[in-house]
């Protein structure tokens, strides 16, 4: 059986187990007396070893085996868990990760002999048998076992064999292939059910049946086949049940590219559905309208299912950061506790893949600029250990991601002085509001660090985070109190592919406003107009909201069709603005089309879409309008 087809699955499963290894190591390092983390770590390393051996990746399997030996010694208290041992295990996990990525890319390298020697030395240094070998004294040989009894007749005979791979085991098809290879080493295999082709499918439940013609006794067959790894049971008897191939409902892995292609087709269906709805309304044919409504329901149901299939817990990205915080703590000489909340909150996979980098920069900045050294924290009346919290919460149709630290906070006066020096703030600015603060911090190259370190100081962290978040249709906010800490808040939509939008008109052109940021719509009443800091504002239920006239933004020259001026109240977090338009045209599901903005495109344009009549429209960026 060709095992190369399992390379992608091996990579995906190994990455999951390596993430689990880092999590278990971090938990174990915090509580060295705990037993569960080392047991989980041992199982994860053992699984990686088994998968690598099945795939023929000798270097990965050898390294995992040495790490497994050290963990076994630690589990049985033959070795003490010291900081040096933890660091060695972290190195082993990192090296395993590199080796896994290498073999998946087709460039398997030899195992790291130096690291393997260190792991073996650490594992054997505290065991009596190994100590004797190192001293030149061979341990006493084990007593030979009694010879196995054989049948009176040594003639090969055919026996039914049923093998069951352990439930939950990964790469069940590859493990079945390994068992069959072992069986072929004992004799002739025939009557395989299910067939080889079905063993390679995701529906294969791990049970298979074959006949084996061999001289070996039943016990030897069971022992040989059961040693293949992840084998739950081997039955060698006439009454062995034949595998029926029937499987229960289960989850399968799907290549993300297939989901992307499916999402693209659904997007085209949505555009076609909108067009059909518009045409059926114009035709006034009851049969056509009924068919159009049915197709609209089917497309909406399909859209919901595909979007649900793309939703992924943010924990998949969060899980990489505890290890980052641990390494930053060691490198910076600080004591940092890293906590996470809301890992179960789900985001579209395409957004989740892009949000990791902004979070990475914000966490590095929090560790370097936010959290103080232990002696500084103690002198300030704080605990020596600082805290960084990474959390996710659902807010209407958006997800809020927060990076919170209890460090020194942002010195607004120092930031303002630096901004004035670099010409980013005029002399009339006497204080930095939260909005102005994040704009200054996000300027390329802006930094108040006195020196550049390996962690930060080049002035690119907040800039990169802001750029990436805005590209995702999200917002970045900052709140900080000097001496108390800072909070960086990222808001992103649940999905970018298909969104519900409110269609507005200004100057004869149509624009789409994502409903995720629409709080309400009101009429523009000039009697309720006031002024705040020389800027027009609208009073809505005793709340003063700054206004933005879309006609002025787009430099419209044509006259409005009516005297009415509908107003859309946009809300992003705690900030609001009143967008005044010529007309509201209703709501519509829109597909966010790939959009390469030409040079000079205004910042308030966030994308483009095709409307029901086949004509394009620009999508407004709510955050840029605030």
C-alpha positions as CSV (number, residue, x, y, z in Angstrom):
1,X,0.0,0.0,0.0
2,X,1.3,3.5,-0.9
3,X,1.7,5.4,2.3
4,X,2.7,8.7,0.7
5,X,-0.9,9.7,0.5
6,X,-1.0,9.9,4.3
7,X,1.8,12.5,4.5
8,X,-0.6,15.4,4.9
9,X,-2.6,13.6,7.5
10,X,0.6,12.7,9.3
11,X,1.6,16.4,9.3
12,X,-1.8,17.5,10.6
13,X,-2.0,14.9,13.4
14,X,1.6,15.5,14.4
15,X,1.1,19.3,14.7
16,X,-1.9,18.7,17.0
17,X,0.2,16.3,19.2
18,X,3.1,18.7,19.3
19,X,0.8,21.6,20.4
20,X,-0.5,19.2,23.1
21,X,3.1,18.5,24.0
22,X,3.9,22.2,24.6
23,X,0.7,22.6,26.6
24,X,1.5,19.6,28.8
25,X,5.1,20.7,29.3
26,X,4.0,24.2,30.4
27,X,1.4,22.7,32.8
28,X,4.0,20.3,34.1
29,X,6.6,23.0,34.6
30,X,4.2,25.0,36.7
31,X,3.3,21.9,38.8
32,X,6.3,19.5,38.8
33,X,4.5,17.1,41.2
34,X,1.5,16.7,38.9
35,X,1.1,13.3,37.2
36,X,-1.4,14.0,34.5
37,X,0.7,16.4,32.3
38,X,3.6,13.9,32.0
39,X,1.2,11.1,31.2
40,X,-0.4,13.2,28.4
41,X,3.0,14.2,27.2
42,X,4.1,10.6,27.1
43,X,1.0,9.5,25.1
44,X,1.5,12.3,22.6
45,X,5.2,11.5,22.0
46,X,4.3,7.8,21.8
47,X,1.7,8.5,19.2
48,X,4.1,10.6,17.1
49,X,6.6,7.8,17.3
50,X,4.1,5.2,16.2
51,X,2.9,7.3,13.3
52,X,6.4,8.1,12.2
53,X,7.4,4.5,12.3
54,X,4.3,3.5,10.3
55,X,5.2,6.1,7.6
56,X,8.9,5.1,7.6
57,X,10.2,8.4,9.0
58,X,13.1,6.8,10.9
59,X,14.6,10.1,12.1
60,X,11.4,11.3,13.7
61,X,10.7,8.0,15.2
62,X,14.2,7.7,16.7
63,X,14.1,11.1,18.3
64,X,10.6,10.5,19.6
65,X,11.8,7.2,21.0
66,X,14.6,8.8,23.0
67,X,12.2,11.5,24.3
68,X,9.8,8.7,25.3
69,X,12.5,6.9,27.2
70,X,13.3,10.0,29.2
71,X,9.6,10.5,29.9
72,X,9.2,6.9,31.0
73,X,12.1,7.4,33.5
74,X,10.4,10.6,34.8
75,X,7.0,8.8,35.1
76,X,8.6,6.1,37.3
77,X,10.6,8.5,39.4
78,X,14.0,7.2,38.2
79,X,14.8,10.8,37.1
80,X,13.9,14.0,38.8
81,X,12.2,16.8,36.9
82,X,14.6,19.7,37.1
83,X,14.6,23.0,35.1
84,X,17.4,21.5,32.9
85,X,15.3,18.5,32.1
86,X,12.3,20.7,31.2
87,X,14.5,22.7,28.9
88,X,15.8,19.6,27.3
89,X,12.2,18.4,26.7
90,X,11.2,21.7,25.2
91,X,14.2,21.4,22.9
92,X,13.2,17.9,22.0
93,X,9.6,19.0,21.2
94,X,10.9,21.9,19.0
95,X,13.3,19.6,17.2
96,X,10.5,17.1,16.6
97,X,8.4,19.9,15.2
98,X,11.1,20.8,12.8
99,X,11.7,17.2,11.8
100,X,8.0,16.6,11.2
101,X,7.8,19.7,9.0
102,X,10.9,18.5,7.1
103,X,9.6,15.0,6.3
104,X,6.2,16.5,5.3
105,X,8.0,18.7,2.8
106,X,9.9,15.7,1.5
107,X,13.3,16.6,2.9
108,X,13.9,14.1,5.8
109,X,17.1,14.8,7.6
110,X,19.1,12.6,9.9
111,X,18.1,12.6,13.5
112,X,19.9,15.1,15.8
113,X,22.5,12.8,17.3
114,X,23.7,15.3,19.9
115,X,20.1,15.8,21.2
116,X,19.4,12.1,21.2
117,X,22.6,11.5,23.2
118,X,21.5,14.1,25.7
119,X,18.0,12.6,26.0
120,X,19.5,9.1,26.4
121,X,22.0,10.3,29.0
122,X,19.3,12.1,31.0
123,X,17.1,9.0,30.8
124,X,19.7,6.5,31.8
125,X,21.7,8.4,34.3
126,X,19.5,7.6,37.2
127,X,18.7,4.0,36.4
128,X,20.7,1.3,38.1
129,X,21.0,-0.9,35.1
130,X,22.2,1.9,32.9
131,X,24.7,3.0,35.5
132,X,26.2,-0.4,35.6
133,X,26.5,-0.5,31.9
134,X,28.2,2.9,31.9
135,X,30.6,1.6,34.6
136,X,31.5,-1.4,32.4
137,X,29.5,-4.0,34.3
138,X,26.8,-5.7,32.2
139,X,23.5,-6.3,33.9
140,X,22.5,-9.9,34.5
141,X,20.9,-11.4,31.5
142,X,17.2,-12.3,31.9
143,X,16.3,-15.9,32.4
144,X,15.3,-17.5,29.0
145,X,11.6,-18.1,28.7
146,X,10.3,-21.6,28.3
147,X,10.1,-22.7,24.6
148,X,6.6,-22.1,23.2
149,X,4.6,-25.2,22.6
150,X,3.7,-26.0,19.0
151,X,1.1,-28.2,17.4
152,X,2.0,-31.8,16.6
153,X,1.7,-31.0,12.9
154,X,3.9,-28.2,11.6
155,X,2.1,-28.1,8.2
156,X,0.8,-24.6,7.4
157,X,-2.9,-24.2,7.9
158,X,-5.3,-21.4,7.1
159,X,-7.0,-19.5,9.9
160,X,-9.3,-16.6,10.0
161,X,-7.9,-13.5,11.7
162,X,-9.7,-10.3,12.7
163,X,-7.8,-7.2,13.8
164,X,-9.3,-4.1,15.4
165,X,-7.3,-0.9,15.4
166,X,-7.8,1.1,18.6
167,X,-10.8,3.5,18.4
168,X,-9.7,7.1,17.9
169,X,-6.3,6.1,16.4
170,X,-5.1,8.3,13.6
171,X,-4.2,7.0,10.1
172,X,-6.1,3.7,10.6
173,X,-5.5,2.7,7.0
174,X,-1.8,3.1,7.4
175,X,-1.8,1.0,10.6
176,X,-3.9,-1.7,8.9
177,X,-1.2,-1.8,6.2
178,X,1.5,-2.2,8.8
179,X,-0.4,-5.1,10.4
180,X,-0.9,-6.8,6.9
181,X,2.9,-6.5,6.3
182,X,3.6,-8.3,9.6
183,X,1.0,-10.9,8.6
184,X,2.7,-11.5,5.3
185,X,6.0,-12.1,7.1
186,X,4.3,-15.0,8.9
187,X,2.6,-16.6,5.9
188,X,0.2,-16.1,3.0
189,X,-2.6,-13.6,3.4
190,X,-5.9,-14.0,1.5
191,X,-9.5,-13.0,1.7
192,X,-9.0,-9.5,2.9
193,X,-12.2,-7.7,3.8
194,X,-12.8,-4.9,3.4
195,X,-10.7,-4.6,0.3
196,X,-7.4,-2.6,0.3
197,X,-9.1,0.4,-1.4
198,X,-11.6,0.7,1.4
199,X,-8.9,0.6,4.1
200,X,-7.6,3.9,2.7
201,X,-11.0,5.7,3.0
202,X,-12.0,7.9,6.0
203,X,-15.1,5.6,6.5
204,X,-12.8,2.7,7.5
205,X,-13.6,2.0,11.1
206,X,-10.5,0.1,12.0
207,X,-11.8,-3.5,11.8
208,X,-10.7,-5.8,9.0
209,X,-10.6,-9.6,8.4
210,X,-8.3,-11.9,6.4
211,X,-7.2,-15.5,6.3
212,X,-3.6,-16.3,7.1
213,X,-1.9,-19.6,6.1
214,X,1.1,-20.1,8.4
215,X,2.8,-22.7,10.6
216,X,2.9,-20.2,13.5
217,X,0.7,-20.9,16.5
218,X,-2.2,-18.7,17.4
219,X,-0.4,-17.0,20.3
220,X,2.6,-16.1,18.1
221,X,0.3,-14.6,15.4
222,X,-1.6,-12.5,18.0
223,X,1.7,-11.3,19.5
224,X,3.3,-10.4,16.1
225,X,0.2,-8.6,14.8
226,X,-0.5,-6.8,18.1
227,X,3.0,-5.3,18.2
228,X,2.3,-3.1,15.3
229,X,1.1,-0.2,17.5
230,X,-2.4,1.1,18.1
231,X,-3.8,-2.4,17.7
232,X,-6.7,-2.9,20.1
233,X,-7.5,-6.6,19.5
234,X,-6.4,-9.6,17.4
235,X,-8.7,-12.6,17.2
236,X,-7.3,-15.8,15.7
237,X,-10.0,-18.4,15.7
238,X,-12.5,-20.1,13.5
239,X,-15.3,-18.0,15.0
240,X,-13.6,-14.7,14.2
241,X,-16.2,-12.2,13.1
242,X,-15.8,-10.9,9.6
243,X,-15.6,-7.2,9.2
244,X,-18.7,-5.9,7.7
245,X,-17.3,-2.5,6.8
246,X,-20.3,-0.8,8.3
247,X,-19.3,2.4,10.1
248,X,-21.0,4.8,12.5
249,X,-21.4,8.5,11.8
250,X,-18.1,10.2,12.4
251,X,-16.0,13.2,11.6
252,X,-13.6,13.4,8.7
253,X,-10.8,15.7,7.7
254,X,-11.4,17.9,4.7
255,X,-8.7,19.9,2.8
256,X,-9.3,23.6,3.4
257,X,-8.9,24.3,-0.3
258,X,-12.0,22.2,-0.9
259,X,-13.9,24.3,1.6
260,X,-12.6,27.5,0.0
261,X,-13.7,26.3,-3.5
262,X,-17.1,25.3,-2.1
263,X,-17.4,28.7,-0.4
264,X,-16.6,30.4,-3.7
265,X,-19.3,28.4,-5.5
266,X,-21.8,29.2,-2.8
267,X,-20.9,32.9,-3.2
268,X,-21.7,32.7,-6.9
269,X,-25.0,31.0,-6.0
270,X,-25.9,33.8,-3.7
271,X,-25.2,36.4,-6.4
272,X,-27.4,34.3,-8.8
273,X,-30.1,33.9,-6.2
274,X,-30.2,37.7,-5.7
275,X,-30.5,38.3,-9.4
276,X,-33.2,35.7,-9.8
277,X,-35.2,37.3,-6.9
278,X,-35.0,40.6,-8.6
279,X,-36.0,39.3,-12.0
280,X,-38.9,37.3,-10.6
281,X,-40.2,40.4,-8.9
282,X,-40.1,42.3,-12.1
283,X,-41.8,39.5,-14.1
284,X,-44.7,39.2,-11.6
285,X,-45.2,35.5,-12.5
286,X,-46.5,33.5,-9.4
287,X,-44.8,30.3,-10.5
288,X,-41.5,32.0,-11.1
289,X,-41.8,33.8,-7.7
290,X,-42.5,30.6,-5.9
291,X,-39.6,28.8,-7.6
292,X,-37.3,31.8,-6.8
293,X,-38.3,31.7,-3.1
294,X,-37.6,28.0,-2.9
295,X,-34.2,28.4,-4.5
296,X,-33.5,31.3,-2.1
297,X,-34.3,29.0,0.9
298,X,-32.1,26.2,-0.5
299,X,-29.2,28.5,-1.2
300,X,-29.5,30.1,2.3
301,X,-29.5,26.7,3.9
302,X,-26.4,25.6,1.9
303,X,-24.7,28.9,2.8
304,X,-25.4,28.4,6.5
305,X,-24.0,24.8,6.4
306,X,-20.8,25.8,4.5
307,X,-20.2,28.7,6.8
308,X,-20.7,26.4,9.8
309,X,-18.2,23.9,8.3
310,X,-15.6,26.7,8.1
311,X,-16.0,27.9,11.6
312,X,-13.1,26.9,13.9
313,X,-12.4,27.5,17.6
314,X,-10.0,30.3,18.2
315,X,-8.2,27.9,20.6
316,X,-6.4,26.5,17.6
317,X,-4.5,29.8,17.3
318,X,-4.4,30.5,21.1
319,X,-2.7,27.3,21.9
320,X,0.6,28.5,20.3
321,X,1.0,31.4,22.6
322,X,1.5,29.9,26.1
323,X,4.9,28.6,24.9
324,X,5.7,32.0,23.4
325,X,5.0,33.7,26.7
326,X,7.1,31.1,28.6
327,X,10.1,31.7,26.3
328,X,9.6,35.5,26.5
329,X,9.6,35.3,30.2
330,X,12.9,33.5,30.2
331,X,14.5,35.7,27.6
332,X,13.4,39.0,29.3
333,X,14.1,37.9,32.9
334,X,10.5,38.5,33.9
335,X,7.9,36.4,35.7
336,X,4.9,36.2,33.5
337,X,1.7,34.2,33.9
338,X,-0.2,33.7,30.7
339,X,-3.9,33.0,30.8
340,X,-6.5,32.3,28.1
341,X,-10.3,32.6,28.1
342,X,-12.9,31.9,25.5
343,X,-11.0,29.3,23.4
344,X,-14.2,27.8,22.3
345,X,-15.4,30.9,20.4
346,X,-15.5,30.2,16.7
347,X,-14.2,32.2,13.7
348,X,-14.2,31.6,10.0
349,X,-11.0,29.6,9.1
350,X,-9.8,32.3,6.7
351,X,-9.9,34.9,9.4
352,X,-8.4,32.6,12.0
353,X,-5.4,31.9,9.8
354,X,-4.7,35.7,9.5
355,X,-5.3,36.8,13.1
356,X,-2.4,34.9,14.6
357,X,0.3,37.4,13.5
358,X,-1.4,40.5,15.0
359,X,-1.9,38.6,18.3
360,X,1.7,37.6,18.2
361,X,3.0,41.2,18.0
362,X,0.6,42.4,20.7
363,X,1.7,39.6,23.1
364,X,5.3,40.3,22.5
365,X,4.8,44.0,23.1
366,X,2.9,43.3,26.3
367,X,5.7,41.1,27.6
368,X,8.5,43.5,26.6
369,X,6.9,47.0,27.1
370,X,4.1,46.2,29.5
371,X,5.2,43.8,32.1
372,X,7.9,45.2,34.4
373,X,10.9,43.4,35.9
374,X,10.1,41.6,39.2
375,X,12.0,44.1,41.4
376,X,10.2,47.0,39.6
377,X,6.8,45.4,40.2
378,X,7.5,44.8,43.9
379,X,8.7,48.4,44.4
380,X,5.4,49.5,42.8
381,X,3.4,47.5,45.2
382,X,2.5,44.7,42.8
383,X,3.2,41.0,42.9
384,X,6.5,39.9,41.3
385,X,4.6,37.9,38.7
386,X,2.9,39.8,35.9
387,X,-0.1,38.6,34.0
388,X,-1.0,38.6,30.3
389,X,-4.6,37.6,29.4
390,X,-5.6,36.5,25.9
391,X,-9.4,36.3,25.6
392,X,-12.1,35.9,23.0
393,X,-15.8,36.9,23.3
394,X,-18.7,37.0,20.9
395,X,-20.3,40.5,20.4
396,X,-23.2,40.5,18.0
397,X,-21.8,39.5,14.6
398,X,-18.2,40.1,15.6
399,X,-15.6,38.4,17.8
400,X,-13.6,40.6,20.2
401,X,-10.1,39.4,21.0
402,X,-8.3,41.1,23.9
403,X,-4.7,41.2,25.0
404,X,-4.6,42.5,28.6
405,X,-1.6,43.0,30.8
406,X,-1.3,44.4,34.3
407,X,2.0,46.1,33.6
408,X,3.2,49.7,33.6
409,X,0.6,51.0,31.1
410,X,1.3,53.5,28.4
411,X,2.8,56.9,29.3
412,X,0.6,59.2,27.2
413,X,2.7,62.3,27.9
414,X,5.8,60.5,26.7
415,X,4.0,59.2,23.6
416,X,2.7,62.7,22.9
417,X,6.1,64.3,23.2
418,X,7.6,61.7,20.8
419,X,4.7,62.3,18.4
420,X,5.2,66.1,18.5
421,X,9.0,65.6,17.9
422,X,8.3,63.4,14.8
423,X,5.5,65.7,13.5
424,X,2.7,63.3,14.1
425,X,0.8,65.6,16.5
426,X,0.4,69.4,16.4
427,X,0.9,71.8,19.3
428,X,-2.9,72.1,19.7
429,X,-3.1,68.5,20.9
430,X,-2.8,68.7,24.7
431,X,-3.8,65.1,25.5
432,X,-4.0,61.7,23.7
433,X,-7.4,60.1,23.6
434,X,-7.7,56.4,23.1
435,X,-8.5,56.9,19.4
436,X,-5.5,59.2,18.8
437,X,-3.2,57.0,20.9
438,X,-3.8,54.0,18.7
439,X,-3.3,56.0,15.6
440,X,0.0,57.3,16.8
441,X,1.2,53.8,18.0
442,X,0.2,52.3,14.6
443,X,2.3,54.7,12.6
444,X,5.1,52.8,10.8
445,X,8.4,52.9,12.7
446,X,7.0,54.7,15.7
447,X,8.5,53.4,19.0
448,X,9.5,54.8,22.4
449,X,11.9,52.0,23.1
450,X,15.4,53.2,24.0
451,X,17.0,50.2,22.3
452,X,16.1,47.5,19.8
453,X,15.9,44.0,21.3
454,X,15.2,40.7,19.8
455,X,11.6,41.0,20.9
456,X,10.5,44.5,20.0
457,X,11.7,48.1,19.6
458,X,11.6,48.6,15.9
459,X,8.1,50.2,15.8
460,X,6.4,47.6,13.7
461,X,4.3,45.6,16.2
462,X,1.2,47.8,16.4
463,X,1.6,48.9,12.8
464,X,1.5,45.3,11.5
465,X,-1.4,44.4,13.8
466,X,-3.4,47.4,12.7
467,X,-2.7,46.8,9.0
468,X,-3.6,43.1,9.2
469,X,-6.8,43.7,11.3
470,X,-8.0,46.4,8.9
471,X,-7.5,44.1,6.0
472,X,-9.8,41.6,7.7
473,X,-12.5,44.3,8.0
474,X,-11.8,44.6,11.7
475,X,-10.8,47.3,14.2
476,X,-8.0,47.8,16.7
477,X,-8.5,49.8,19.9
478,X,-6.3,50.5,22.9
479,X,-7.1,51.4,26.5
480,X,-4.4,52.0,29.0
481,X,-4.0,53.4,32.5
482,X,-0.5,54.4,33.6
483,X,0.8,52.0,36.3
484,X,-2.2,49.7,35.9
485,X,-1.8,48.1,32.5
486,X,-3.1,48.1,29.0
487,X,-5.8,46.4,26.9
488,X,-5.5,46.0,23.1
489,X,-8.9,45.1,21.6
490,X,-9.3,43.5,18.2
491,X,-12.8,43.2,16.7
492,X,-13.2,41.1,13.5
493,X,-16.3,39.8,11.7
494,X,-17.3,36.2,12.0
495,X,-16.7,35.6,8.3
496,X,-15.4,37.5,5.3
497,X,-17.0,35.5,2.5
498,X,-20.7,36.4,2.6
499,X,-22.1,39.1,4.8
500,X,-25.4,40.7,5.3
501,X,-25.3,44.4,4.3
502,X,-27.5,47.5,4.3
503,X,-27.6,49.2,0.9
504,X,-27.4,53.0,0.9
505,X,-27.3,55.5,-1.9
506,X,-25.4,58.8,-2.2
507,X,-24.9,60.9,-5.3
508,X,-26.6,58.3,-7.5
509,X,-24.2,55.5,-6.5
510,X,-24.9,52.6,-4.2
511,X,-22.8,51.5,-1.3
512,X,-23.0,48.5,1.1
513,X,-22.6,48.9,4.8
514,X,-22.1,45.6,6.8
515,X,-25.0,45.1,9.1
516,X,-22.6,43.9,11.8
517,X,-21.8,47.5,12.5
518,X,-25.3,49.0,12.1
519,X,-26.9,49.9,15.4
520,X,-30.0,51.6,14.0
521,X,-31.3,53.9,11.3
522,X,-32.9,57.3,12.0
523,X,-34.0,60.4,10.1
524,X,-31.6,63.3,9.9
525,X,-33.4,66.1,11.8
526,X,-31.7,69.5,11.5
527,X,-33.4,70.6,14.7
528,X,-31.3,68.0,16.5
529,X,-28.0,69.1,15.0
530,X,-25.3,70.5,17.4
531,X,-21.6,71.0,17.3
532,X,-18.8,69.2,19.2
533,X,-15.2,70.6,18.9
534,X,-16.1,72.4,15.6
535,X,-17.6,69.2,14.2
536,X,-21.3,68.6,13.3
537,X,-23.1,66.1,15.6
538,X,-26.6,64.7,15.8
539,X,-28.4,64.4,19.1
540,X,-30.2,61.0,19.2
541,X,-32.1,60.2,22.4
542,X,-29.9,62.6,24.4
543,X,-26.7,61.0,23.0
544,X,-24.4,63.3,20.9
545,X,-23.1,61.4,17.8
546,X,-20.7,62.9,15.3
547,X,-22.0,62.9,11.8
548,X,-20.4,61.9,8.4
549,X,-22.1,62.9,5.2
550,X,-21.5,60.2,2.6
551,X,-22.2,62.7,-0.3
552,X,-19.3,64.9,1.0
553,X,-17.0,61.8,1.3
554,X,-17.5,60.7,-2.3
555,X,-17.6,64.3,-3.6
556,X,-21.1,63.7,-5.2
557,X,-22.2,66.4,-7.6
558,X,-25.7,65.3,-8.5
559,X,-28.7,66.5,-6.5
560,X,-30.4,64.2,-4.0
561,X,-33.6,62.7,-5.3
562,X,-35.6,63.7,-2.2
563,X,-35.3,66.0,0.8
564,X,-35.2,63.2,3.2
565,X,-31.8,62.2,4.6
566,X,-31.8,58.8,6.2
567,X,-29.0,58.3,8.8
568,X,-27.3,55.1,9.6
569,X,-25.9,54.9,13.2
570,X,-22.7,52.9,13.0
571,X,-21.4,51.3,16.2
572,X,-17.9,49.8,16.7
573,X,-17.3,48.9,20.3
574,X,-18.3,52.0,22.4
575,X,-17.8,54.4,19.5
576,X,-20.6,55.7,17.3
577,X,-21.0,57.9,14.2
578,X,-24.0,58.9,12.2
579,X,-23.6,58.3,8.5
580,X,-26.0,60.5,6.5
581,X,-27.1,59.2,3.1
582,X,-29.5,60.1,0.3
583,X,-31.6,56.9,0.5
584,X,-31.7,53.4,2.1
585,X,-32.4,50.6,-0.5
586,X,-32.9,47.6,1.8
587,X,-30.8,44.6,3.0
588,X,-29.0,42.0,0.9
589,X,-26.6,39.1,1.3
590,X,-23.4,40.2,-0.5
591,X,-20.3,38.3,-1.5
592,X,-17.1,40.1,-0.6
593,X,-15.1,40.0,-3.9
594,X,-11.3,40.0,-4.1
595,X,-10.4,43.6,-4.3
596,X,-7.1,45.2,-5.3
597,X,-7.6,48.8,-4.4
598,X,-6.1,51.2,-6.9
599,X,-3.7,53.9,-5.8
600,X,-5.4,56.7,-4.0
601,X,-8.5,54.7,-3.0
602,X,-10.1,56.4,0.1
603,X,-9.5,54.6,3.4
604,X,-13.3,54.2,4.0
605,X,-13.6,51.8,1.1
606,X,-13.3,48.3,2.5
607,X,-14.1,46.1,-0.5
608,X,-16.4,45.6,-3.4
609,X,-19.4,43.3,-4.3
610,X,-21.8,42.5,-7.1
611,X,-25.4,43.4,-6.4
612,X,-28.6,41.7,-7.6
613,X,-28.8,43.6,-10.8
614,X,-25.3,42.6,-11.7
615,X,-23.7,46.0,-11.1
616,X,-20.8,46.5,-8.7
617,X,-20.9,48.5,-5.4
618,X,-18.3,49.5,-2.9
619,X,-18.4,48.2,0.6
620,X,-17.8,50.8,3.3
621,X,-15.3,50.3,6.1
622,X,-17.2,51.3,9.3
623,X,-14.1,51.6,11.4
624,X,-12.6,54.2,9.0
625,X,-15.8,56.3,9.2
626,X,-15.6,56.7,12.9
